Amino acid sequence: MSIEKTLLDLEDEMWRANREGDGSFYERVLRDDALVVSKWGVAPKAAIVPGVSKNDNAYVKTELSDRKVLRITDDSALVTYKAEVTNAEGVTFEAFATSVYAREGDQWRSVFHQQSAL
C-alpha cells in the first residue's frame, strides 16, 4: 500500500474514532507530544484522548474532500483536506484541516492536527 493511501486511510480512521468516541484509537495513534489546534484552542494528547472518549461533541457524519498528501521526508508527511462535519443536533460545519504524521518504525503516528473553520 502506498504511503499516501496509508495516511488517507489513517485520517479516515481518526474521524471514525472521533464519531464513535473511540479514545483508545487516539491513545494508540497520537504521539505523546501531539497537538491539536481548533476553535477550542490548543490541546495536547493528555486532553485530546479523554475529550474524544467523552464524546460531548458527537459527530454523526464526516465527509472529507480535496485530499492531498505532501511527503516531507521518507518518515514524515502532511495531509490536508476540506471536512464537512455534521453533529448529533444536525448542525453542519466546514473546515480546512491539516494533519502531520511521522513514521516510527512501521507505524505512522499523528503529531499535529489543525482545523480552520470556513
C-alpha positions in Angstrom: 0.0 0.0 0.0 1.3 3.5 -0.8 2.2 5.9 1.9 -0.4 8.3 0.6 -3.2 5.7 0.8 -2.0 4.6 4.2 -2.2 8.2 5.6 -5.5 9.0 3.9 -6.9 5.7 5.4 -5.5 6.7 8.8 -7.1 10.1 8.6 -10.5 8.4 7.8 -10.0 6.2 10.9 -9.2 9.3 13.1 -12.6 10.7 12.1 -14.3 7.4 12.6 -12.8 7.2 16.1 -14.0 10.7 16.8 -17.5 10.0 15.7 -17.6 6.8 17.8 -15.9 8.3 20.9 -13.0 5.8 20.5 -10.4 7.5 22.6 -8.3 4.3 22.7 -7.6 4.7 19.0 -6.3 8.2 19.6 -4.3 6.9 22.5 -2.5 4.5 20.1 -2.1 6.8 17.1 -1.2 10.1 18.7 2.4 10.7 19.8 2.8 11.7 23.4 3.8 15.2 22.2 0.9 15.6 19.7 -1.1 18.8 19.5 -4.4 19.7 18.1 -5.4 23.3 17.2 -9.1 24.1 16.8 -11.7 26.7 17.6 -11.4 25.4 21.2 -7.7 26.3 21.4 -4.5 24.2 21.5 -4.8 20.8 23.1 -2.2 18.2 24.0 -2.7 14.4 23.8 -3.5 14.4 27.5 -6.6 16.4 26.8 -7.5 15.0 23.4 -7.9 11.3 24.4 -10.3 11.9 27.3 -12.2 14.5 25.2 -12.7 12.1 22.3 -13.7 9.3 24.8 -16.3 11.6 26.5 -17.7 12.4 23.0 -19.5 15.6 24.1 -19.4 16.9 20.5 -20.7 13.8 18.9 -20.3 13.8 15.2 -22.6 11.6 13.2 -21.3 12.3 9.7 -17.9 13.4 8.3 -17.1 13.9 4.6 -13.6 14.7 3.5 -12.8 16.1 0.1 -10.0 17.7 -1.9 -7.5 15.5 0.0 -3.8 15.9 -0.6 -0.7 14.3 0.8 2.7 16.1 0.9 5.7 13.9 1.7 8.1 15.9 3.7 10.7 13.2 4.2 10.6 9.4 3.9 9.3 9.3 7.5 7.0 12.4 7.7 4.1 13.8 5.7 1.3 16.4 5.8 -2.3 15.6 4.9 -4.7 18.4 4.0 -8.4 18.4 3.0 -11.7 20.0 3.4 -14.0 18.4 6.1 -17.8 18.7 6.3 -19.0 17.6 9.7 -22.5 17.1 11.0 -23.1 16.8 14.7 -25.8 14.9 16.6 -28.1 18.0 16.6 -27.9 18.1 12.8 -25.7 21.2 12.7 -23.1 21.0 9.8 -19.9 22.9 9.7 -17.0 23.0 7.2 -13.3 23.4 7.9 -10.0 23.1 6.2 -7.9 20.6 8.1 -4.2 19.7 8.1 -2.6 16.7 9.9 1.1 16.0 10.2 2.3 12.4 10.6 5.7 10.9 11.5 6.7 7.3 10.9 8.1 5.5 13.9 9.3 2.0 13.0 6.5 0.6 10.9 3.7 2.8 12.4 2.6 6.2 11.4 1.8 8.5 14.4 -0.1 11.7 14.4 2.0 14.7 15.5 -0.3 17.7 14.8 -3.8 18.5 13.6 -5.4 21.8 12.9 -8.8 22.8 11.7 -9.7 26.2 10.3 -13.4 26.8 10.2 -14.9 28.1 7.0 
